[in-house]
């Protein structure tokens, strides 16, 4: 049965989607079978995977039970994905009106959880129904934050939400840890946040990963690789894997080390 991981933070711009994508990709490079699920209405990870939204089953169809999770999986060069959808924004009120609304995704994943080693879920930057669905379905969550005081200040609300999900919906949910992203060791403020974070974790009840994800332009370069057109005019989806295109970059090294830590936490 797949280990299900939600990558979550209600604050945007913290490297949440980048972390989710590269965690899934690193696990794939470690020879695990991985399914990615895009629950973010912005669906940036869907674009990175090169998945299709139009005329295809997406996460909206899965949540509305118009198809099974298995019927929504797309195979791409980066890996298997259930694509996100613009309709997540407009359909939120619909899902909020449903019975057992917090458990929809958990129920739907039963059709695929035996086919994968890991299911990685990218969540929206808010504490709404989609994040709660991901946390209810998950075995553990990872919280990426930037090295800034506001990010630390906002951790309390997210930890409270996670604890409420544990109490009311998913007693097996664990906080795998908080990951510091966009880190610059030359910046004294970043270093100060890094040094302060473990103590904050002791107070609020979370572990801090030893790995920090350093600032790297290679992440953006990898995400910006364009698809090509073959001789017959068909779109050829490019492989935007950070590890295949920029395997020696700081970000690639850091995400590999981070993924090893995640595996240690899960297996420990």
BAFI-3210 file (N, C-alpha, C; in Angstrom, 3 decimals, decimal comma, padded with zeros to 6 digits):
// residues 268
n [1|2|3|4|5|6|7|8|9|10|11|12|13|14|15|16|17|18|19|20|21|22|23|24|25|26|27|28|29|30|31|32|33|34|35|36|37|38|39|40|41|42|43|44|45|46|47|48|49|50|51|52|53|54|55|56|57|58|59|60|61|62|63|64|65|66|67|68|69|70|71|72|73|74|75|76|77|78|79|80|81|82|83|84|85|86|87|88|89|90|91|92|93|94|95|96|97|98|99|100|101|102|103|104|105|106|107|108|109|110|111|112|113|114|115|116|117|118|119|120|121|122|123|124|125|126|127|128|129|130|131|132|133|134|135|136|137|138|139|140|141|142|143|144|145|146|147|148|149|150|151|152|153|154|155|156|157|158|159|160|161|162|163|164|165|166|167|168|169|170|171|172|173|174|175|176|177|178|179|180|181|182|183|184|185|186|187|188|189|190|191|192|193|194|195|196|197|198|199|200|201|202|203|204|205|206|207|208|209|210|211|212|213|214|215|216|217|218|219|220|221|222|223|224|225|226|227|228|229|230|231|232|233|234|235|236|237|238|239|240|241|242|243|244|245|246|247|248|249|250|251|252|253|254|255|256|257|258|259|260|261|262|263|264|265|266|267|268]
n.u [000,845|000,502|002,527|001,308|001,849|001,405|002,213|002,354|001,369|-000,144|000,670|001,687|004,368|006,520|007,970|006,507|005,174|007,411|008,913|007,185|007,081|009,812|010,385|008,731|009,919|012,550|012,071|011,168|013,548|014,922|013,952|011,376|007,850|005,784|003,008|001,741|-000,316|-002,152|-003,534|-003,802|-005,367|-003,939|-002,380|000,415|002,260|001,132|001,588|004,382|004,770|003,798|001,274|-002,122|-005,061|-007,448|-010,164|-009,497|-009,615|-009,441|-008,277|-010,562|-012,662|-012,185|-012,660|-015,333|-016,352|-016,834|-015,164|-012,820|-009,859|-007,829|-008,613|-007,985|-005,293|-002,374|000,367|003,571|006,765|007,964|006,698|003,892|000,715|-002,151|-003,911|-004,124|-006,631|-008,287|-010,903|-011,009|-011,088|-013,630|-015,322|-015,163|-017,116|-019,086|-017,919|-017,662|-020,256|-020,827|-021,562|-019,477|-017,261|-014,560|-013,315|-013,333|-011,191|-009,539|-011,130|-011,389|-008,774|-008,370|-008,542|-006,102|-004,015|-002,651|-001,089|001,145|004,222|004,538|002,419|002,302|001,123|000,325|-000,735|-003,205|-002,379|-003,784|-006,067|-008,207|-010,824|-009,506|-006,874|-007,471|-008,637|-006,381|-004,709|-006,301|-006,245|-003,581|-000,558|001,509|002,750|004,569|006,093|007,022|008,945|009,957|013,024|012,226|010,825|008,039|007,134|007,720|006,115|003,622|003,426|002,129|-000,691|-001,031|000,010|-001,868|-004,158|-003,364|-003,197|-005,883|-006,983|-005,757|-006,954|-009,711|-010,146|-008,082|-006,253|-003,817|-002,123|000,999|003,369|005,915|007,996|009,446|010,626|013,258|013,386|014,700|017,147|019,931|023,092|024,843|023,486|022,793|020,316|018,927|020,495|020,056|017,308|017,404|018,863|017,122|014,845|014,697|014,210|011,761|010,325|010,461|008,800|006,350|005,872|007,019|009,334|012,424|013,829|017,198|018,400|018,664|017,110|018,933|019,123|018,649|019,055|018,770|016,551|014,412|015,240|014,997|012,224|011,384|011,926|010,988|008,303|008,537|008,013|007,203|008,064|005,631|003,993|003,091|002,857|005,615|006,175|008,419|011,047|011,199|012,742|014,619|016,748|017,609|018,300|019,833|021,641|023,867|023,453|023,021|020,395|019,466|021,198|020,497|017,752|017,877|019,231|017,358|015,179|016,210|016,277|013,522|012,753|014,134|012,768|010,226|010,780|011,903]
n.v [-001,206|002,231|004,833|007,831|011,215|014,516|017,702|020,711|024,074|026,987|029,396|031,114|030,969|029,653|027,590|025,274|023,765|023,241|021,722|019,508|018,416|017,804|016,076|013,892|013,258|012,643|010,372|008,696|008,450|006,981|004,562|003,987|003,527|006,100|008,230|011,356|013,937|016,719|019,169|021,858|024,787|026,483|024,805|024,466|022,396|020,488|021,655|021,546|018,799|018,408|017,520|017,055|019,024|019,744|017,968|015,687|013,451|014,916|015,955|017,154|015,686|013,278|013,907|014,603|012,197|011,369|009,838|007,171|007,279|005,899|006,075|008,660|009,012|010,195|009,405|010,706|012,115|012,916|011,451|009,640|011,224|012,773|015,233|018,729|021,396|024,253|024,426|023,689|025,935|027,109|025,060|024,676|025,446|023,604|021,158|021,676|021,405|018,755|015,525|013,952|015,289|015,774|013,375|012,541|012,350|010,487|008,194|007,835|007,282|004,658|003,003|003,058|002,890|000,530|000,246|001,781|002,907|005,319|008,152|011,419|014,539|017,714|020,693|023,394|026,897|027,481|026,944|025,327|023,132|021,376|021,097|019,981|017,580|016,351|016,083|014,412|012,133|011,456|009,803|011,167|014,570|017,198|020,278|022,961|025,913|029,332|031,035|033,157|035,440|035,815|033,468|031,569|032,547|031,964|029,260|028,238|028,276|026,456|024,100|023,802|023,241|020,797|019,238|019,253|017,791|015,352|014,748|014,626|013,423|011,818|009,874|008,670|010,361|011,955|014,544|014,863|016,659|020,005|021,889|023,914|026,257|027,951|028,833|030,767|030,644|032,704|034,800|036,504|036,680|034,471|032,413|032,861|032,245|029,539|028,537|029,101|027,645|024,822|025,066|026,370|024,304|022,417|023,664|023,810|021,287|019,890|018,328|019,459|019,290|018,300|019,015|021,861|023,605|025,045|028,279|028,262|028,785|026,828|025,273|026,821|026,953|024,290|023,899|025,571|024,432|023,890|022,252|020,280|020,090|017,464|015,982|015,523|017,391|017,005|017,527|017,082|016,127|017,494|016,294|017,522|017,060|017,909|016,388|014,974|016,948|018,902|017,634|018,037|020,334|022,657|022,556|020,068|018,293|018,972|018,301|015,553|014,770|015,652|014,000|011,516|011,905|012,070|009,436|008,136|009,131|008,044|005,310|005,024]
n.w [000,000|-000,812|000,569|001,632|001,073|002,035|000,913|002,374|003,025|004,171|003,287|000,406|-002,084|-000,879|-001,841|-002,028|-004,133|-005,754|-003,972|-003,611|-006,236|-006,695|-004,609|-005,288|-007,748|-006,972|-005,386|-007,385|-008,842|-007,021|-007,557|-006,738|-007,185|-008,084|-007,599|-008,454|-007,189|-008,017|-006,259|-006,248|-007,297|-009,002|-010,431|-011,103|-010,861|-012,499|-014,983|-015,002|-015,106|-017,617|-018,112|-019,337|-019,313|-020,616|-021,971|-020,586|-017,767|-014,568|-011,294|-010,312|-011,483|-010,230|-007,507|-007,671|-008,176|-010,733|-012,133|-011,546|-009,486|-010,752|-013,412|-014,003|-014,144|-015,682|-017,769|-017,876|-019,010|-016,624|-014,724|-013,237|-012,925|-011,447|-012,792|-011,935|-011,919|-013,250|-012,434|-009,801|-008,197|-008,703|-008,007|-005,316|-003,409|-003,992|-003,186|-000,485|000,335|000,388|001,862|004,283|003,309|003,829|003,501|000,894|-001,012|000,249|000,157|-002,628|-003,400|-002,844|-005,021|-006,252|-004,461|-003,994|-006,177|-006,185|-004,617|-003,341|-002,860|-003,682|-002,696|-003,821|-002,372|-002,040|-001,359|001,150|003,915|003,216|001,904|000,151|001,079|003,576|002,733|001,586|003,847|005,388|003,873|003,975|005,123|006,208|006,575|005,006|005,622|003,901|004,362|003,892|004,672|006,668|009,062|009,092|007,954|009,899|011,934|010,893|011,133|013,373|012,991|010,897|012,033|014,039|012,488|011,335|013,653|014,414|012,322|012,837|015,280|014,671|012,160|011,045|012,652|012,301|010,998|010,543|011,294|009,252|009,040|009,028|006,345|005,359|002,839|-000,132|000,852|001,929|002,831|003,094|004,010|006,882|008,192|007,204|008,260|010,958|011,172|010,501|012,693|014,776|014,252|015,086|017,883|017,901|016,792|018,852|020,685|019,363|018,464|016,191|013,880|012,516|009,347|008,673|006,328|004,221|001,544|-000,824|-002,434|-005,892|-009,286|-011,123|-010,655|-011,629|-014,286|-015,058|-014,774|-016,780|-019,215|-022,506|-024,309|-027,330|-030,931|-033,069|-036,311|-037,432|-036,447|-033,867|-030,341|-028,300|-025,144|-022,884|-020,713|-017,602|-015,411|-012,619|-011,737|-013,927|-015,737|-014,404|-012,594|-010,990|-009,596|-006,820|-005,793|-006,711|-005,365|-002,737|-002,629|-003,014|-000,660|001,216|000,537|001,241|003,988|004,497|003,914|005,940|008,176|007,724|007,745|010,181]
ca.u [000,000|001,310|002,661|000,738|002,512|000,879|003,133|001,336|001,586|-001,207|001,317|002,246|005,721|007,481|008,583|005,670|005,029|008,746|009,272|006,360|007,514|011,154|010,297|008,194|010,914|013,667|011,610|011,167|014,940|015,316|013,293|010,042|006,760|005,222|001,895|001,637|-001,675|-002,137|-004,770|-003,687|-006,050|-002,976|-001,873|001,763|002,931|000,583|002,330|005,739|004,695|003,364|-000,011|-003,176|-006,287|-008,609|-010,637|-008,936|-010,043|-008,548|-008,593|-011,954|-013,499|-011,992|-013,332|-016,773|-016,664|-017,218|-014,254|-011,967|-008,511|-007,053|-009,004|-007,502|-003,825|-001,670|001,783|004,385|008,196|008,349|006,067|002,431|000,088|-003,546|-003,711|-004,935|-007,651|-008,818|-012,230|-010,899|-011,494|-015,072|-016,072|-014,890|-018,369|-019,775|-017,332|-017,955|-021,637|-020,999|-021,414|-018,139|-016,458|-013,139|-012,790|-013,565|-009,948|-009,097|-011,932|-011,096|-007,419|-008,337|-008,428|-004,734|-002,967|-001,859|-000,303|002,284|004,942|004,280|001,539|002,690|000,030|000,563|-001,965|-003,332|-001,842|-004,830|-006,465|-009,549|-011,293|-008,568|-005,789|-008,005|-008,758|-005,041|-004,236|-007,112|-005,806|-002,136|000,131|002,359|002,813|005,818|005,772|008,131|008,858|011,107|013,799|011,775|010,103|006,601|006,865|007,712|004,932|002,435|003,431|001,214|-002,029|-000,992|000,169|-003,181|-005,027|-002,914|-003,585|-007,332|-007,225|-005,357|-007,938|-011,076|-010,303|-007,005|-005,403|-002,518|-001,343|002,212|004,125|007,255|008,966|009,449|011,770|013,646|013,652|015,243|018,108|021,191|023,967|025,585|022,572|022,722|018,930|018,612|021,197|019,358|016,075|017,801|019,274|015,991|013,725|014,535|013,604|010,345|009,757|010,289|007,659|005,097|005,684|007,397|010,742|012,994|014,789|018,577|018,717|018,014|017,147|019,602|018,663|019,259|018,348|018,588|015,169|013,608|015,649|014,406|010,784|011,119|012,215|009,785|007,975|008,942|007,066|007,858|007,939|004,223|003,256|002,603|003,602|006,428|006,350|009,804|011,336|011,663|013,333|015,808|017,831|018,102|018,813|020,805|021,851|024,948|023,104|022,785|019,029|019,362|021,883|019,723|016,500|018,235|019,498|016,072|014,374|016,791|015,786|012,104|012,718|014,571|011,673|009,153|011,215|012,471]
ca.v [000,000|003,440|005,835|009,060|012,385|015,831|018,830|021,698|025,335|027,913|030,584|030,903|031,432|029,046|026,427|024,101|022,968|022,789|020,642|018,338|017,854|017,228|014,909|012,799|012,908|011,977|009,025|007,941|008,139|005,927|003,347|003,787|003,881|007,295|008,960|012,745|014,476|018,182|019,712|023,312|025,372|027,099|023,620|024,639|021,099|019,855|022,221|021,013|017,414|018,364|016,821|017,725|019,267|019,757|016,684|014,592|013,410|015,621|015,754|017,566|014,536|012,272|014,348|014,572|010,781|011,141|008,799|006,672|007,853|005,181|006,574|010,031|009,039|010,429|009,072|011,756|011,853|013,169|010,458|009,550|012,357|013,173|016,653|019,772|021,938|025,577|024,261|023,522|027,199|027,354|023,929|024,526|025,516|022,326|020,131|022,027|021,046|017,311|014,730|013,349|016,004|015,734|012,040|012,169|011,916|009,253|007,098|007,648|006,759|003,215|002,268|003,118|002,898|-000,698|000,271|002,687|002,926|006,620|009,127|012,753|015,474|019,157|021,285|024,836|027,750|027,912|025,876|024,957|021,759|020,517|020,757|019,061|016,280|015,773|015,690|013,277|010,969|011,261|009,188|012,196|015,833|017,959|021,701|023,805|027,341|030,158|031,526|034,494|035,397|035,664|032,057|030,892|033,006|031,323|027,819|027,874|028,019|025,218|022,996|023,645|022,550|019,409|018,562|019,059|016,666|014,148|014,485|014,413|012,771|010,908|009,732|008,127|011,400|012,430|015,641|014,344|017,691|021,315|022,012|025,292|026,407|029,239|029,158|031,367|030,612|033,965|035,795|036,328|036,448|033,075|031,587|033,030|031,464|028,131|028,186|029,252|026,771|023,625|025,418|026,593|022,979|021,818|024,311|023,591|019,869|019,372|018,093|020,227|018,517|018,801|019,568|023,071|023,708|026,300|029,040|027,753|029,138|025,640|024,824|027,575|026,548|022,982|024,074|026,382|023,689|023,893|021,088|020,401|019,619|016,499|016,227|015,422|018,465|016,609|018,044|016,112|016,660|017,422|015,837|018,683|016,582|018,602|015,428|014,584|018,099|019,666|016,727|018,505|021,628|022,669|022,140|018,621|017,655|019,202|017,539|014,148|014,603|015,809|012,798|010,479|012,173|011,684|007,977|007,763|009,429|007,080|003,961|005,018]
ca.w [000,000|-000,952|001,620|001,077|001,653|001,664|001,060|002,724|003,723|003,756|002,753|-000,915|-002,334|000,054|-002,475|-001,770|-005,339|-006,141|-003,063|-003,915|-007,513|-006,609|-003,731|-006,097|-008,762|-006,297|-005,037|-008,646|-009,158|-006,074|-008,064|-006,191|-008,090|-007,453|-008,210|-008,013|-007,272|-007,977|-005,667|-006,243|-008,460|-009,920|-011,145|-011,649|-010,966|-013,698|-016,115|-014,959|-015,583|-019,007|-018,184|-020,092|-018,550|-021,516|-022,491|-019,796|-016,377|-013,658|-009,882|-010,101|-011,826|-009,178|-006,290|-007,917|-008,391|-012,119|-012,600|-010,474|-009,506|-011,767|-014,740|-014,181|-014,149|-016,943|-017,753|-018,490|-018,807|-015,234|-013,872|-013,255|-012,254|-011,608|-013,067|-011,327|-012,811|-012,883|-011,836|-008,356|-007,563|-008,820|-007,455|-003,882|-002,656|-004,208|-002,325|000,907|000,640|000,314|003,073|004,451|002,310|004,146|003,227|-000,511|-001,653|000,914|-000,386|-004,045|-003,601|-002,593|-006,282|-006,782|-003,435|-004,063|-007,415|-006,022|-003,341|-002,739|-003,489|-003,210|-002,976|-003,727|-001,854|-002,267|-000,287|002,081|004,828|002,796|001,790|-000,571|001,991|004,583|002,071|001,456|005,175|005,822|003,103|004,072|006,258|006,797|005,844|004,991|005,607|003,461|004,693|003,548|005,815|007,042|010,326|008,856|007,682|011,196|012,667|010,341|011,359|014,451|012,459|010,119|012,983|014,689|011,534|011,253|014,891|014,377|011,413|013,567|016,336|014,201|010,858|010,624|013,834|011,902|010,322|011,224|010,696|008,990|009,356|008,375|005,443|005,061|001,407|-000,595|001,911|001,517|004,007|003,175|004,577|008,334|008,614|006,893|009,241|012,230|011,114|010,552|014,056|015,689|013,880|015,936|019,167|017,608|016,613|020,176|021,337|018,623|018,224|014,878|013,602|011,418|008,561|008,735|005,011|003,735|000,082|-001,148|-003,591|-007,123|-010,521|-011,952|-010,490|-012,592|-015,629|-015,331|-014,941|-017,974|-020,437|-023,336|-025,118|-028,728|-031,945|-033,949|-037,751|-037,830|-035,802|-032,549|-029,208|-027,563|-023,801|-022,434|-019,365|-016,841|-014,165|-012,118|-011,550|-015,238|-016,475|-013,619|-011,472|-010,130|-008,999|-005,375|-005,495|-006,921|-004,241|-001,512|-002,652|-002,801|000,770|001,892|000,306|002,096|005,342|004,541|003,977|007,291|009,097|007,482|008,113|011,531]
c.u [000,875|001,360|002,254|001,289|001,850|001,955|002,268|001,925|000,510|-000,649|001,920|003,689|006,783|008,184|007,802|005,577|006,371|009,196|008,487|006,847|008,866|011,240|009,808|009,226|012,101|013,287|011,585|012,594|015,537|014,604|012,006|009,010|005,930|004,070|001,855|000,192|-001,612|-003,494|-004,771|-004,386|-005,108|-002,316|-000,509|002,501|002,411|001,312|003,749|005,765|004,361|002,064|-001,059|-004,407|-007,520|-008,898|-009,981|-009,559|-008,991|-008,960|-010,022|-012,894|-013,385|-012,773|-014,852|-017,277|-017,238|-016,289|-013,482|-010,606|-007,665|-007,360|-008,493|-005,982|-003,297|-000,197|002,560|005,862|008,654|007,740|004,554|001,817|-001,418|-003,525|-004,624|-005,858|-008,067|-010,133|-012,182|-011,373|-013,009|-015,903|-015,911|-016,172|-019,173|-019,235|-017,609|-019,371|-021,864|-020,870|-020,036|-017,138|-014,959|-012,493|-012,931|-012,293|-009,456|-009,836|-011,552|-009,712|-007,324|-008,175|-007,000|-003,657|-002,147|-000,960|000,979|002,957|004,660|003,245|001,872|001,629|000,485|-000,758|-002,025|-002,716|-002,963|-005,236|-007,858|-009,756|-010,290|-007,378|-006,267|-008,189|-007,401|-004,523|-005,018|-006,693|-004,375|-001,712|001,008|002,344|004,192|005,462|006,997|007,904|010,110|011,779|013,423|010,855|008,609|006,236|006,811|006,466|003,671|002,360|002,386|-000,164|-002,072|-000,859|-001,149|-004,144|-004,654|-003,354|-005,093|-007,695|-006,867|-006,432|-009,280|-011,201|-009,280|-005,985|-004,011|-001,618|-000,160|002,748|005,547|008,323|008,737|010,752|012,038|014,054|014,230|016,306|019,409|022,084|024,790|024,759|022,407|021,309|018,515|019,249|020,505|018,064|016,386|018,136|018,106|014,905|013,602|013,891|012,114|009,641|009,531|009,052|006,339|004,877|005,961|008,915|011,178|013,981|016,173|019,001|017,970|018,133|017,719|018,978|019,395|018,415|018,073|017,192|014,282|013,956|015,016|012,911|010,443|011,442|010,928|009,573|008,399|007,833|007,799|007,555|006,488|003,355|002,690|003,486|004,328|006,733|007,784|009,902|011,943|012,275|014,588|016,990|018,393|018,789|019,895|021,193|022,970|024,638|022,899|021,401|018,866|020,010|021,054|018,442|016,755|018,461|018,218|015,216|014,904|016,336|014,327|011,982|013,145|013,473|010,561|009,542|011,709|011,508]
c.v [001,249|004,253|007,169|010,275|013,657|016,880|020,069|022,933|026,302|029,207|030,253|031,368|030,848|027,835|025,149|023,192|022,423|021,625|019,381|017,642|017,152|016,082|013,705|012,316|012,181|010,556|008,124|007,541|007,132|004,606|002,997|004,160|004,969|007,853|010,359|013,209|015,981|018,698|021,235|023,886|026,060|026,058|023,834|023,315|020,323|020,353|021,674|019,578|017,340|017,612|017,696|017,876|019,145|018,362|015,480|014,612|014,083|015,320|016,194|016,403|013,442|012,653|014,362|013,151|010,523|010,127|008,289|007,374|007,197|005,707|007,978|010,118|009,252|010,069|010,140|011,409|012,055|012,147|010,474|010,670|012,344|014,691|017,540|020,393|023,319|025,461|024,006|024,783|027,361|026,243|023,794|024,553|024,232|021,260|020,408|021,620|019,537|016,646|014,076|013,981|015,911|014,419|011,624|011,618|010,607|008,037|006,791|007,032|005,256|002,409|002,237|002,908|001,609|-000,746|001,085|002,496|004,221|007,385|010,479|013,753|016,911|019,830|022,786|025,634|028,346|026,709|025,332|023,467|020,847|020,140|019,761|017,665|015,596|015,280|014,483|011,997|010,553|010,432|010,217|013,455|016,470|019,414|022,483|025,256|028,064|030,644|032,973|034,389|035,193|034,195|031,268|031,276|032,294|029,825|027,382|027,492|026,709|024,002|022,736|022,888|021,078|018,635|018,317|017,902|015,357|013,767|014,027|013,488|011,694|010,778|009,210|009,164|011,832|013,666|015,126|015,395|018,979|021,456|023,480|025,385|027,792|029,751|029,696|031,491|031,881|035,069|035,525|036,067|035,003|032,139|031,668|032,236|029,978|027,706|028,232|028,196|025,512|023,922|025,702|025,246|022,262|022,374|023,927|022,136|019,405|019,209|019,010|019,338|019,144|019,455|020,871|023,086|025,073|026,968|028,531|028,148|027,921|025,043|025,508|027,180|025,204|023,098|024,775|025,666|023,520|022,553|021,340|019,871|018,652|016,805|016,177|016,472|018,130|017,185|016,901|016,711|016,439|016,877|017,009|018,281|017,376|017,651|014,925|015,738|018,878|018,873|017,174|019,800|021,512|022,134|020,630|017,861|017,776|018,380|016,034|013,893|014,720|014,553|011,624|010,658|011,763|010,169|007,485|007,998|008,386|005,694|003,856|004,736]
c.w [000,000|000,325|001,015|001,827|001,134|001,915|001,213|003,385|003,234|003,186|001,394|-001,007|-001,429|-000,560|-002,288|-002,999|-005,804|-005,269|-003,371|-005,188|-007,372|-005,611|-004,531|-007,116|-008,139|-005,902|-006,271|-009,022|-008,178|-006,371|-007,324|-007,255|-007,413|-008,282|-007,609|-008,181|-007,067|-007,511|-005,632|-007,482|-009,453|-010,828|-011,816|-011,785|-012,174|-014,944|-016,163|-015,466|-017,067|-019,183|-018,868|-019,213|-019,445|-022,055|-021,809|-018,400|-015,498|-012,219|-009,561|-010,387|-010,764|-007,925|-006,450|-008,178|-009,779|-012,789|-011,393|-010,551|-010,594|-013,164|-015,014|-014,281|-015,563|-016,757|-018,518|-018,309|-017,364|-014,283|-014,008|-012,427|-012,469|-011,657|-012,225|-012,359|-012,306|-012,128|-010,333|-007,629|-007,569|-008,183|-005,945|-003,051|-002,812|-003,263|-000,855|001,319|000,708|001,691|003,091|003,498|002,569|003,732|001,763|-001,145|-001,049|000,352|-001,827|-004,292|-003,379|-003,872|-006,812|-005,726|-003,408|-005,298|-007,292|-004,665|-002,583|-003,560|-002,857|-003,650|-002,782|-003,373|-002,137|-001,115|000,571|002,915|004,505|002,619|001,097|000,298|003,043|003,988|001,954|002,800|005,701|005,108|003,411|005,281|006,966|005,969|006,026|004,817|005,157|003,899|004,202|004,819|006,106|008,258|010,131|008,614|008,981|011,987|012,188|010,584|012,378|013,945|011,682|011,039|013,707|013,778|011,426|012,491|014,962|013,451|012,106|014,591|015,781|012,988|010,543|011,748|013,497|011,226|011,179|010,525|010,496|009,286|008,589|007,596|005,136|003,596|001,105|000,380|001,319|002,753|004,153|003,826|006,074|008,839|008,351|007,919|010,600|012,286|011,220|011,983|015,033|015,467|014,749|017,284|018,999|017,451|017,934|020,888|020,686|018,238|016,812|014,797|012,465|010,656|008,645|007,431|004,788|002,207|-000,280|-002,381|-004,832|-008,321|-011,394|-011,800|-011,520|-014,022|-016,007|-015,593|-016,255|-019,283|-021,248|-024,043|-026,562|-029,643|-032,863|-035,413|-038,230|-037,143|-034,444|-031,446|-028,509|-026,201|-023,341|-021,017|-018,582|-015,497|-013,819|-012,082|-012,873|-015,959|-015,731|-012,371|-010,529|-009,411|-007,495|-005,029|-005,659|-005,767|-002,969|-001,499|-002,519|-001,312|001,597|001,746|001,120|003,548|005,502|004,685|005,361|008,308|008,966|007,995|009,542|012,608]
res [x|x|x|x|x|x|x|x|x|x|x|x|x|x|x|x|x|x|x|x|x|x|x|x|x|x|x|x|x|x|x|x|x|x|x|x|x|x|x|x|x|x|x|x|x|x|x|x|x|x|x|x|x|x|x|x|x|x|x|x|x|x|x|x|x|x|x|x|x|x|x|x|x|x|x|x|x|x|x|x|x|x|x|x|x|x|x|x|x|x|x|x|x|x|x|x|x|x|x|x|x|x|x|x|x|x|x|x|x|x|x|x|x|x|x|x|x|x|x|x|x|x|x|x|x|x|x|x|x|x|x|x|x|x|x|x|x|x|x|x|x|x|x|x|x|x|x|x|x|x|x|x|x|x|x|x|x|x|x|x|x|x|x|x|x|x|x|x|x|x|x|x|x|x|x|x|x|x|x|x|x|x|x|x|x|x|x|x|x|x|x|x|x|x|x|x|x|x|x|x|x|x|x|x|x|x|x|x|x|x|x|x|x|x|x|x|x|x|x|x|x|x|x|x|x|x|x|x|x|x|x|x|x|x|x|x|x|x|x|x|x|x|x|x|x|x|x|x|x|x|x|x|x|x|x|x|x|x|x|x|x|x|x|x|x|x|x|x]
***
